[in-house]
């Protein structure tokens, strides 16, 4: 299956500074009060 692109809010915008297009990431998707955001983002590969 080809890679997918999905748009999410993030808890801490500073985490985005170390991400680059093509990075393979793992994160926690937290949903509260109808709002979804990514937390604990980690790069797993390029």
N, C-alpha and C positions, 0 to 999 in steps of 0.2 A: 504494500500500500504506500503511495507517495506521502510525503510529509504534509502535515496540516498546519494551517495558520489560524490561531484563535486570538481574539482580543479580550483581555481581562484588565481590570484595575489591579494595582499592586498596593500592598500595605505601606511599603517604604520605597518611594521613587528613587532613592539613592542606589537601591539594588540593581536598577536598570543600567547604571553607568558601566557595569562590568560585563554586560551582555552584548553579543554581536550577532548579526544575521547569520543563520546557519548553526548556532549553538543548539545543542540538545540539552534541555533543562528538565529538572524535576522540581516540583513545588507542591505545596499544600493549597488546595482550593477550599477556601472558607466561605460559607454562606450563612449570613445572619440578617434577619429582618428584610429578606428579599434582595440583599446586595451580595454579590460574589466578588471576592478578591483573592489574589495569589499572595501567599506568605512563604517564608523560608525557601527562597529560590536558590537552587544549586545547579551549576553547570556540570553535566555528565559526559560531555563530549563535544567535538567540533564537527 
